[in-house]
């Protein structure tokens, strides 16, 4: 009995051991689910190489590594394959060496797990062209700017430059040197007639003939090595506005007049000189409706049911600025809405996407002191802060960054020392401010969290320590679309690289 029982125990133990030994192999064979497709692949050209980065892929087991497929031909059709393949191992950055400078290479990635399952699809294809000047560390400089016609400005740099792929016009800021009013930049593109790649063509709102404009290029403009324009004197140029009508060149060389104006005016700036007046600047000459005051609606930002009464609306001699007279304003934020009976000279109604803004009211009215002046040889204390900056706006840039831009303070007294930028998540309590230079007109926002609404307040401070009430704006960082959805959205966009998500072929 003991012997039998003992043998049975041994047999059972051996059976259990065999099951434990076989189980992992059986489980491994059962895992046929591949990792997810690799997303957010980015390529950076360097000297004789390309540096790739990407997001971590997901798997039901463990992602063991990544494969890089690349070649000198884009893979856009079924049946095509890449020339070369590299096992990058389990990392999310890799530099592909030994590439030819001046040659464009195309890259796509897959992920594989511990059992050898590989992603079903290539990642979105990216491309890069290695260049010897990738070691360049000098930033491009704005050499000059000149008005080609009343809607076009030619900007020349010290070297070949690149523009951001999204909203390239946001990289440029133009202001009237005499009035500090912005000249809206509607579009920006490389000058295709310039083989050196050093010049950019800007499409602007209607320029004022003879006006001196100051153009500033932002850090989004880079040279071919990726060095951004540096803030300071090297990023600006002055040009004179013109009344010349635009011309376009057709293939046979004839000159034709520009296409008929079909774009409505846009609201570009709001200033509050005192607590009963508001100055509104438009992108071009406008015409008001039969009852001008009724073309403008002002409500309190905190309560849209509370209106600020507009008593009159008067158009400037130039035709692009309207001065409103209102009931006394409170020191609060107001919403301004321009109605669609405000048109340009061609009869185009105001752009529905740019006909509203938020501004800070309650600017102190000028007080005339008629009492006799008492002569005092001691200097009077400065208690008046500089005027606020205006047109504070936040825009999304590449790489999940955002940028604030603004129209500079009028600085009538000439004593502006610096700006201070505050941030809040509720619009009421602001944290410690960031001190900015008085010449700054933009600020890159970092460390923002997606889907959180941020409130920003920009104040102006003079050398005596007087600080203005500030101008405010709100911004919400929203994650861009990724993966196949992004590929379908951008498929075929020029200059953005190949966005074909291809099924891998000849996969073993």
C-alpha positions as CSV (number, residue, x, y, z in Angstrom):
1,X,0.0,0.0,0.0
2,X,2.7,2.5,0.8
3,X,4.7,1.5,-2.2
4,X,1.7,2.0,-4.5
5,X,0.7,5.1,-2.8
6,X,4.3,6.3,-3.1
7,X,4.4,5.5,-6.9
8,X,1.1,7.3,-7.4
9,X,2.4,10.4,-5.7
10,X,5.5,10.3,-7.8
11,X,3.5,9.9,-11.0
12,X,1.2,12.8,-10.1
13,X,4.1,15.0,-9.2
14,X,5.8,14.2,-12.5
15,X,2.6,15.0,-14.4
16,X,2.2,18.3,-12.7
17,X,5.8,19.2,-13.5
18,X,5.2,18.4,-17.2
19,X,2.0,20.5,-17.2
20,X,3.9,23.4,-15.7
21,X,6.7,23.0,-18.3
22,X,4.3,22.8,-21.2
23,X,2.0,25.6,-20.0
24,X,4.2,28.6,-20.9
25,X,4.8,27.2,-24.4
26,X,1.1,26.6,-24.9
27,X,0.3,30.1,-23.6
28,X,3.0,31.6,-25.9
29,X,1.5,29.8,-28.9
30,X,-1.9,31.1,-28.0
31,X,-0.8,34.8,-28.0
32,X,-1.4,36.0,-31.6
33,X,-2.5,39.5,-30.8
34,X,0.0,42.1,-32.2
35,X,1.0,45.4,-30.5
36,X,-0.8,48.6,-31.6
37,X,0.5,50.6,-34.5
38,X,3.3,53.0,-33.6
39,X,2.1,56.7,-33.4
40,X,3.6,60.2,-33.4
41,X,6.7,59.3,-35.3
42,X,8.9,62.4,-35.8
43,X,12.1,62.7,-37.9
44,X,14.8,65.3,-37.4
45,X,17.5,65.8,-40.1
46,X,21.1,65.8,-39.0
47,X,24.5,65.7,-40.7
48,X,24.5,62.3,-42.5
49,X,21.8,60.9,-40.2
50,X,18.2,61.2,-39.2
51,X,17.0,61.1,-35.5
52,X,13.6,59.4,-35.0
53,X,11.3,59.6,-32.0
54,X,7.9,57.9,-31.4
55,X,5.3,57.1,-28.7
56,X,5.3,53.8,-26.7
57,X,3.1,51.2,-28.4
58,X,0.7,49.0,-26.4
59,X,0.3,45.2,-26.3
60,X,-1.8,42.6,-24.3
61,X,1.6,41.1,-23.2
62,X,4.9,43.0,-23.4
63,X,6.2,45.2,-26.2
64,X,9.7,43.8,-26.8
65,X,11.0,46.4,-29.4
66,X,10.5,48.4,-32.5
67,X,11.5,48.0,-36.2
68,X,12.4,50.9,-38.4
69,X,11.7,50.5,-42.1
70,X,13.2,53.1,-44.5
71,X,14.3,53.9,-48.0
72,X,14.7,56.6,-50.6
73,X,11.2,55.9,-52.0
74,X,7.9,56.6,-50.3
75,X,5.7,53.6,-49.7
76,X,2.2,54.7,-50.9
77,X,0.8,51.7,-52.8
78,X,0.0,48.1,-51.8
79,X,2.9,45.8,-52.7
80,X,5.6,48.3,-52.1
81,X,8.3,47.7,-49.5
82,X,11.1,49.8,-47.9
83,X,14.7,49.2,-48.9
84,X,16.1,48.7,-45.4
85,X,15.1,47.5,-42.0
86,X,16.6,48.1,-38.5
87,X,15.7,46.5,-35.2
88,X,15.9,49.5,-32.8
89,X,15.3,47.4,-29.7
90,X,13.1,48.5,-26.9
91,X,13.6,52.3,-27.0
92,X,11.6,55.2,-28.3
93,X,14.4,57.2,-30.0
94,X,17.0,56.1,-32.6
95,X,19.4,57.7,-34.9
96,X,19.8,56.1,-38.4
97,X,23.4,56.7,-39.4
98,X,25.3,56.5,-42.7
99,X,22.8,58.5,-44.8
100,X,23.6,60.7,-47.8
101,X,23.3,64.4,-47.3
102,X,20.9,66.1,-49.6
103,X,18.9,62.8,-50.2
104,X,15.4,62.5,-48.8
105,X,14.6,59.4,-46.8
106,X,11.2,58.0,-45.8
107,X,10.6,56.2,-42.5
108,X,7.9,54.0,-40.9
109,X,7.9,52.0,-37.7
110,X,6.2,48.9,-36.3
111,X,6.3,47.3,-32.8
112,X,6.8,43.7,-31.9
113,X,6.1,41.7,-28.7
114,X,7.9,38.9,-26.8
115,X,6.2,36.2,-28.9
116,X,7.2,37.9,-32.2
117,X,3.8,39.4,-33.1
118,X,4.3,42.6,-35.1
119,X,2.1,45.6,-35.6
120,X,-0.4,45.1,-38.5
121,X,0.3,48.4,-40.1
122,X,3.2,50.7,-40.7
123,X,3.1,53.9,-38.7
124,X,2.4,57.2,-40.5
125,X,5.3,57.7,-42.9
126,X,7.7,60.6,-42.2
127,X,10.5,62.0,-44.2
128,X,13.7,63.9,-43.6
129,X,16.7,65.1,-45.7
130,X,20.1,65.0,-44.0
131,X,22.2,68.1,-44.6
132,X,25.7,69.1,-43.8
133,X,24.5,72.4,-42.4
134,X,22.5,70.6,-39.7
135,X,25.5,71.5,-37.5
136,X,24.8,75.2,-38.0
137,X,24.1,77.0,-34.7
138,X,23.5,80.5,-36.0
139,X,20.0,81.9,-36.2
140,X,18.5,83.5,-39.3
141,X,18.2,87.2,-39.4
142,X,15.5,89.4,-41.0
143,X,17.4,91.4,-43.6
144,X,14.6,93.5,-45.0
145,X,10.9,93.8,-45.7
146,X,9.1,95.6,-48.5
147,X,5.6,96.1,-49.7
148,X,5.1,94.6,-53.2
149,X,1.5,95.8,-53.4
150,X,-1.2,96.9,-50.8
151,X,-1.8,93.2,-49.8
152,X,1.7,91.7,-50.2
153,X,4.9,92.0,-48.2
154,X,8.2,90.4,-49.2
155,X,10.4,89.4,-46.3
156,X,14.1,88.5,-46.9
157,X,16.2,86.6,-44.4
158,X,20.0,86.1,-44.2
159,X,19.7,82.4,-45.1
160,X,17.2,79.8,-46.3
161,X,14.3,79.4,-43.8
162,X,11.4,77.1,-43.0
163,X,7.9,78.0,-41.9
164,X,5.7,76.1,-39.5
165,X,3.4,73.6,-41.3
166,X,0.4,74.9,-39.3
167,X,-0.8,78.5,-39.5
168,X,2.5,79.9,-40.8
169,X,1.0,83.4,-40.8
170,X,1.0,83.3,-37.0
171,X,4.8,83.5,-37.1
172,X,4.7,87.1,-38.3
173,X,3.4,90.3,-36.5
174,X,3.0,93.7,-38.2
175,X,2.1,96.9,-36.4
176,X,1.7,100.5,-37.6
177,X,4.6,102.4,-36.0
178,X,2.5,105.6,-35.5
179,X,-0.7,104.2,-34.1
180,X,0.4,100.8,-32.7
181,X,-2.5,99.2,-34.5
182,X,-1.9,95.7,-35.9
183,X,-1.9,95.0,-39.6
184,X,-3.4,91.5,-39.9
185,X,-1.3,88.8,-41.6
186,X,-3.6,86.5,-43.5
187,X,-1.2,84.1,-45.1
188,X,2.6,83.3,-45.3
189,X,4.4,81.1,-47.9
190,X,7.9,80.6,-49.3
191,X,8.6,82.8,-52.3
192,X,8.7,80.1,-55.1
193,X,10.5,82.6,-57.4
194,X,13.5,82.7,-55.0
195,X,15.8,79.6,-55.6
196,X,17.8,80.4,-52.5
197,X,14.8,79.9,-50.2
198,X,15.6,83.1,-48.3
199,X,12.4,85.1,-48.9
200,X,8.8,84.8,-47.7
201,X,5.7,86.3,-49.2
202,X,3.1,87.6,-46.7
203,X,-0.6,88.4,-47.5
204,X,-1.9,91.1,-45.3
205,X,-5.0,93.2,-44.8
206,X,-5.1,96.5,-46.7
207,X,-2.1,98.6,-46.0
208,X,-2.2,102.3,-45.5
209,X,-0.2,104.1,-48.2
210,X,2.8,105.9,-46.7
211,X,2.4,104.3,-43.3
212,X,5.5,103.0,-41.6
213,X,5.1,99.4,-40.4
214,X,7.3,97.4,-38.1
215,X,7.4,93.7,-39.0
216,X,8.5,91.0,-36.4
217,X,9.3,87.4,-37.2
218,X,8.6,84.9,-34.5
219,X,10.6,81.9,-33.2
220,X,8.4,79.6,-35.4
221,X,10.6,80.7,-38.3
222,X,13.8,78.5,-38.4
223,X,16.7,78.0,-40.7
224,X,17.3,74.6,-42.3
225,X,19.3,73.4,-39.3
226,X,16.3,74.2,-37.0
227,X,17.8,77.3,-35.4
228,X,14.9,79.7,-34.6
229,X,14.8,83.5,-35.2
230,X,16.1,85.2,-32.1
231,X,14.0,87.9,-30.4
232,X,15.7,91.3,-30.5
233,X,16.8,93.6,-33.2
234,X,17.6,90.8,-35.7
235,X,13.9,89.7,-36.0
236,X,12.4,93.0,-37.1
237,X,12.3,95.2,-40.2
238,X,10.5,98.4,-41.2
239,X,8.6,98.9,-44.5
240,X,6.3,101.5,-46.0
241,X,2.8,100.7,-46.9
242,X,1.7,101.1,-50.5
243,X,-1.5,101.7,-52.5
244,X,-0.4,99.6,-55.5
245,X,-2.9,97.1,-56.7
246,X,-1.8,93.5,-56.8
247,X,-0.9,91.8,-60.1
248,X,-0.6,88.2,-60.9
249,X,1.6,86.6,-63.6
250,X,0.0,84.0,-65.8
251,X,2.0,81.4,-67.9
252,X,2.1,83.5,-71.1
253,X,3.6,86.4,-69.1
254,X,0.6,88.7,-69.3
255,X,-0.3,90.8,-66.2
256,X,-3.8,90.5,-64.9
257,X,-5.6,92.5,-62.2
258,X,-6.1,90.7,-58.9
259,X,-9.2,88.7,-58.4
260,X,-12.3,90.5,-57.2
261,X,-12.4,91.1,-53.4
262,X,-14.6,88.5,-51.8
263,X,-13.3,88.6,-48.2
264,X,-15.1,90.5,-45.5
265,X,-13.3,92.8,-43.0
266,X,-12.1,91.4,-39.6
267,X,-11.9,93.0,-36.2
268,X,-8.2,93.2,-35.3
269,X,-7.9,95.6,-32.2
270,X,-9.9,97.2,-29.5
271,X,-8.6,100.1,-27.3
272,X,-10.3,102.0,-24.4
273,X,-9.0,105.5,-24.1
274,X,-11.5,106.4,-21.3
275,X,-14.5,105.0,-19.6
276,X,-17.0,106.3,-22.2
277,X,-15.2,105.6,-25.4
278,X,-14.0,102.5,-27.3
279,X,-11.8,102.5,-30.5
280,X,-12.3,99.5,-32.8
281,X,-9.8,98.8,-35.6
282,X,-10.6,96.7,-38.7
283,X,-8.5,94.9,-41.2
284,X,-9.6,97.2,-44.0
285,X,-11.8,100.2,-44.8
286,X,-15.4,99.6,-43.6
287,X,-18.9,101.0,-44.1
288,X,-21.5,101.2,-41.3
289,X,-25.2,100.4,-41.5
290,X,-28.0,102.9,-41.5
291,X,-28.0,103.0,-37.7
292,X,-24.3,102.8,-36.9
293,X,-24.7,102.5,-33.1
294,X,-26.9,99.5,-33.6
295,X,-24.1,97.7,-35.4
296,X,-22.3,97.1,-32.1
297,X,-23.5,95.1,-29.2
298,X,-21.6,95.1,-25.8
299,X,-22.4,92.8,-22.9
300,X,-20.7,92.1,-19.6
301,X,-18.6,89.0,-19.9
302,X,-19.8,87.6,-16.6
303,X,-23.5,88.2,-17.5
304,X,-24.5,88.4,-21.1
305,X,-27.9,89.7,-20.1
306,X,-26.4,93.0,-19.0
307,X,-25.8,95.4,-21.9
308,X,-23.6,98.4,-22.1
309,X,-25.5,101.1,-24.0
310,X,-23.8,102.3,-27.2
311,X,-24.7,106.0,-27.8
312,X,-23.0,106.6,-31.1
313,X,-20.5,105.1,-33.6
314,X,-18.2,107.4,-35.7
315,X,-16.0,106.2,-38.5
316,X,-12.5,107.7,-38.8
317,X,-11.3,109.6,-41.9
318,X,-9.2,106.7,-42.9
319,X,-12.3,104.5,-42.7
320,X,-10.8,101.5,-40.8
321,X,-11.3,102.7,-37.2
322,X,-14.7,103.2,-35.4
323,X,-15.0,105.2,-32.2
324,X,-17.9,104.2,-29.9
325,X,-19.4,106.5,-27.2
326,X,-21.0,104.4,-24.4
327,X,-22.6,104.8,-21.0
328,X,-19.9,104.8,-18.3
329,X,-18.1,101.5,-18.2
330,X,-17.3,99.4,-15.2
331,X,-13.8,98.1,-14.6
332,X,-14.7,94.6,-15.9
333,X,-14.4,92.5,-19.0
334,X,-16.9,93.1,-21.8
335,X,-17.8,91.2,-24.9
336,X,-18.0,93.2,-28.1
337,X,-19.9,91.8,-31.1
338,X,-19.9,93.5,-34.5
339,X,-23.1,92.9,-36.5
340,X,-23.1,91.8,-40.1
341,X,-24.3,95.2,-41.5
342,X,-20.7,96.3,-41.2
343,X,-19.1,95.7,-44.6
344,X,-16.1,96.6,-46.7
345,X,-16.2,98.8,-49.8
346,X,-16.9,95.8,-51.9
347,X,-20.0,95.0,-49.9
348,X,-18.6,91.9,-48.1
349,X,-20.0,91.5,-44.7
350,X,-17.7,91.2,-41.7
351,X,-16.1,87.8,-41.3
352,X,-18.4,85.9,-39.0
353,X,-15.3,84.1,-37.5
354,X,-13.7,87.3,-36.5
355,X,-16.4,89.7,-35.4
356,X,-16.2,89.3,-31.6
357,X,-13.7,90.0,-28.9
358,X,-13.3,90.5,-25.1
359,X,-11.9,93.8,-23.8
360,X,-11.3,95.4,-20.4
361,X,-13.5,98.4,-19.8
362,X,-13.5,101.2,-17.2
363,X,-10.5,103.1,-18.3
364,X,-10.3,106.3,-16.2
365,X,-11.7,109.4,-17.8
366,X,-9.4,112.4,-18.1
367,X,-9.9,114.9,-15.3
368,X,-9.3,118.6,-16.0
369,X,-7.9,120.3,-12.9
370,X,-8.7,124.0,-13.1
371,X,-7.1,124.9,-9.7
372,X,-4.0,127.1,-9.8
373,X,-0.8,125.2,-10.2
374,X,1.5,125.4,-7.1
375,X,5.1,125.5,-8.2
376,X,7.1,122.9,-6.3
377,X,10.8,122.4,-7.1
378,X,10.7,118.9,-5.7
379,X,9.8,116.2,-8.3
380,X,6.2,114.9,-8.3
381,X,5.7,111.3,-7.6
382,X,4.7,109.1,-10.6
383,X,1.4,107.4,-9.8
384,X,0.2,106.7,-13.3
385,X,0.8,103.3,-14.8
386,X,1.5,102.8,-18.5
387,X,-1.4,102.0,-20.9
388,X,-2.3,98.4,-21.2
389,X,-1.3,96.2,-24.1
390,X,-4.2,95.2,-26.3
391,X,-5.3,92.4,-28.6
392,X,-3.9,89.6,-26.3
393,X,-4.4,86.3,-28.1
394,X,-3.3,82.7,-27.6
395,X,-2.6,80.3,-30.5
396,X,-1.6,76.7,-30.7
397,X,1.8,75.9,-32.2
398,X,3.5,72.7,-33.1
399,X,4.8,70.2,-30.5
400,X,1.9,70.9,-28.2
401,X,3.1,74.4,-27.5
402,X,1.1,77.6,-27.5
403,X,2.0,81.3,-27.9
404,X,0.6,84.5,-26.6
405,X,0.8,87.6,-28.8
406,X,-0.3,91.2,-28.1
407,X,-0.3,94.7,-29.5
408,X,2.3,96.8,-27.5
409,X,1.2,99.4,-24.9
410,X,0.9,102.9,-26.3
411,X,3.4,104.0,-23.6
412,X,2.5,107.6,-23.9
413,X,4.8,108.6,-21.1
414,X,7.7,106.6,-22.5
415,X,8.4,104.9,-19.1
416,X,7.3,101.3,-19.8
417,X,9.8,99.1,-17.8
418,X,8.3,95.7,-18.4
419,X,5.3,93.5,-18.9
420,X,4.1,91.0,-16.3
421,X,2.2,87.9,-17.4
422,X,0.0,86.1,-14.9
423,X,-1.7,82.7,-15.3
424,X,-4.9,81.3,-13.7
425,X,-7.2,78.3,-14.0
426,X,-10.4,80.0,-12.7
427,X,-10.0,83.6,-14.1
428,X,-10.1,85.0,-10.6
429,X,-7.0,83.9,-8.7
430,X,-3.7,84.4,-10.6
431,X,-0.3,83.0,-9.6
432,X,3.0,84.8,-9.5
433,X,3.7,86.7,-12.7
434,X,6.5,86.3,-15.2
435,X,8.4,89.5,-16.0
436,X,8.8,90.2,-19.7
437,X,10.9,92.8,-21.6
438,X,9.1,96.0,-22.7
439,X,10.0,95.1,-26.3
440,X,8.4,91.6,-26.2
441,X,5.3,91.1,-28.3
442,X,5.0,87.3,-27.8
443,X,5.5,84.6,-25.2
444,X,5.7,80.8,-25.7
445,X,3.5,78.9,-23.2
446,X,5.0,75.7,-21.8
447,X,3.8,73.1,-19.3
448,X,0.1,73.4,-20.2
449,X,-2.2,70.5,-19.5
450,X,-4.6,69.3,-22.2
451,X,-8.3,70.1,-21.9
452,X,-7.7,72.6,-19.1
453,X,-8.9,76.2,-19.7
454,X,-6.2,78.7,-18.7
455,X,-6.7,82.4,-18.1
456,X,-3.9,84.9,-18.8
457,X,-3.5,88.5,-17.8
458,X,-0.8,90.8,-19.2
459,X,-0.1,94.0,-17.3
460,X,2.3,96.9,-18.1
461,X,4.6,98.3,-15.4
462,X,6.7,101.5,-15.3
463,X,10.0,102.2,-13.7
464,X,8.2,103.8,-10.7
465,X,6.4,100.5,-10.0
466,X,3.0,101.5,-11.2
467,X,1.2,98.5,-12.7
468,X,-1.8,98.7,-15.1
469,X,-5.0,96.7,-14.6
470,X,-4.1,94.3,-17.4
471,X,-5.7,92.8,-20.5
472,X,-6.9,89.2,-20.3
473,X,-7.6,86.2,-22.5
474,X,-8.4,82.5,-22.1
475,X,-6.9,79.4,-23.9
476,X,-7.6,75.7,-23.8
477,X,-5.0,73.2,-25.0
478,X,-6.7,70.4,-27.0
479,X,-4.8,67.3,-28.0
480,X,-4.5,67.0,-31.8
481,X,-5.9,64.0,-33.6
482,X,-3.5,61.1,-34.0
483,X,-3.1,57.8,-35.8
484,X,-5.3,56.8,-38.7
485,X,-7.8,59.6,-38.0
486,X,-5.0,62.1,-38.5
487,X,-3.8,60.4,-41.6
488,X,-7.2,60.5,-43.3
489,X,-7.6,64.1,-42.3
490,X,-4.3,65.2,-43.8
491,X,-3.8,62.8,-46.7
492,X,-2.5,64.7,-49.7
493,X,-1.5,67.9,-47.9
494,X,1.5,69.5,-49.6
495,X,4.7,69.8,-47.6
496,X,3.4,67.7,-44.6
497,X,5.1,64.4,-45.6
498,X,3.5,61.2,-46.7
499,X,0.6,60.2,-44.5
500,X,-0.2,56.9,-46.0
501,X,-0.8,54.1,-43.5
502,X,0.3,51.0,-45.4
503,X,-0.3,47.4,-44.7
504,X,3.1,45.7,-44.3
505,X,3.9,43.4,-47.2
506,X,6.1,40.3,-47.4
507,X,5.8,40.1,-43.6
508,X,7.0,36.9,-42.1
